[in-house]
Amino acid sequence: MAERREVFERVLAPEPGRTALVVVDMQRGFLDPGEAMAVPPAREIVPVIQHLLNVFRAKRLPVVFTEFVYSESAPVLIGRLHPEHQPAAPGAPRGFGLPSSSCLEGTPSAETVPDLAPRAGEVVVKKRGYDAFAGTSLDGTLRARNVTSLVVTGTMTDICVLATVTAALHREYRVTVVEDGVATLWLEIQRAALDIIARAYGRVVSAKEVVDQISSWS
């Protein structure tokens, strides 16, 4: 594993001036207390992502936000697998396993949390599935900005983060995942997902390592 990590470090190292920060699905529907699909550990990584945003913005490097948005106009299978995304009837109970308007198009639940709010001119990619590249303009948007390397943060590590990371590698992006900047519901799944990424799809490093590297670029 040590030898593999050395190869990954060499081949997938972010390229100066051509690296973007990707913030995956840090939305109110996943972070607000009481939401049917809340991921409490995701609230704990907000300060880490805030710091990374400050560093990338200071270096004038691209920042991209993704948002999973469910719409009845595009009733994808995910809405049937996770009925929490379906519209809640007025006055009806909400919660896990129930229609709860989670990340529903046009509702506050679908928005990135205020503490990480995108700034004017920053890219926000709205997606219908787990993979942020599938059916979106993300690839073209990154290539138009001459991006070759991605630093990935957000939630959930084992679902939307993993799907986006695998899709990025298959589009020839050099991927770095911030181990203390991604979150899921279960510690053992967090460890397993990061292990899978580190074995096949990207570098897995701390936020401090990313900050030190980016800060050293002229």
Sequence and secondary structure as in RCSB ss.txt:
>XXXX:A:sequence
MAERREVFERVLAPEPGRTALVVVDMQRGFLDPGEAMAVPPAREIVPVIQHLLNVFRAKRLPVVFTEFVYSESAP
VLIGRLHPEHQPAAPGAPRGFGLPSSSCLEGTPSAETVPDLAPRAGEVVVKKRGYDAFAGTSLDGTLRARNVTSL
VVTGTMTDICVLATVTAALHREYRVTVVEDGVATLWLEIQRAALDIIARAYGRVVSAKEVVDQISSWS
>XXXX:A:secstr
 HHHHHHHHHHS   TTSEEEEEE  BHHHHSTT TT  HHHHHTHHHHHHHHHHHHHTT  EEEEEE BBTTB 
 HHHHHSGGGS   TT   STTS   TTBTTSGGGSB GGG   TT EEEEESSS SSTTSSHHHHHHHTT  EE
EEEEE IIIIIHHHHHHHHTTT EEEEEEEEEE S HHHHHHHHHHHHHHT EEE HHHHHHHHHT  
